[in-house]
């Protein structure tokens, strides 16, 4: 038996490749499926099943394409209702895979079709659970994504999740290995650990949601407390996972159309496409196409695309570091953004050589801004997350989190210079690009962000441990 966790850091997502005696199961595959096919071929094995733990909201799974190319059936748990052919398994139904068995444990709560898969080894001993978004390390799945207006509240779903955890998962042995669908950084939970594999016994000790003496009322209160609004692209990804989607090969073929600067400019004007610049933030600061939005490949690219662009059908034109065309379009497609219609051939250098207009961002090192901050002469806007800001921030700074920046546009002064920063410089440049696209230009980006400001002696509030907030 071989179990391989295929972890994608940008999405904080774990897919799983399980092989036993020449038969393979894939759990929660990514959109690009060739690596799974190649791996099975290398192992001289056949993909027998494709298991889905639920209809994912934060990424587009590869189940439809993988089934078409491998011939393996897609398996969902009870209450799933996809538009395509699939096995809708019963609770406790067993699937043989080589010498091992995978048992369906229906664990609703995150969504009503949410299912945990229990792997039993060749001797019939419980070995591992693939818990999807039901159980994370340090947390559980948020119960607000599947609610349907007055029919079912997030509190109703949280109560159902409580029952699922205590009747299906917590009775399992402490040595059972937990393989979740997500880790720290995912928007599907709020308190996940950085580790991606653990034992159930340790989770019973450290996961707040698995306290043995916890009442259902306490669970509901703690699980629903502090939930931020889900990204707007989540329902669109659920729809694609439930109804099907275009083959990624066609998305790549369309998106990898190389355009000259003139053709790029014409396409932008005629289609209303969003110009998305994915180069390093330092390069974007030095020069970029006017009104382009920056979201760099070197950061949490796909989640920020989903959070800020929102409309998965938005036509997109790309400014990419040379050689990163396929990677960029693939990472966009993982979160359902299939509308790429081309990229700037020769990247930004070609735009400049063609004599096209370009814009820049004024950015200053922290040590040049710190004296003004300490003299209360600088108006500072912090675009970090709420928890980061509450833990510690520049004294008198205003909080305008990047994820909701458009709702704060009226707070930025129309006259006079103001300063923008994040933690290290990535998110503040995203914010700067959005501000410029909205016609706001009277700001300065602080290079290096809060870390550099603190190091340079800027006055900050007293530190509050995030775990106590």
Helices and strands as residue ranges (DSSP letters): E 2-8, E 13-20, E 23-27, H 34-42, E 46-51, H 63-70, E 73-76, E 87-88, E 94-97, E 100-106, E 115-120, E 126-132, G 149-151, H 154-164, I 165-169, E 177-180, E 197-199, H 200-206, G 208-210, H 216-224, H 234-243, H 248-255, E 258-259, H 261-271, E 274-277, H 281-286, E 293-294, H 301-309, E 316-319, H 325-334, E 340-344, H 347-353, E 363-365, H 366-374, E 380-382, H 386-391, E 398-399, G 402-411, E 418-421, H 426-437, E 443-447, H 449-455, G 466-468
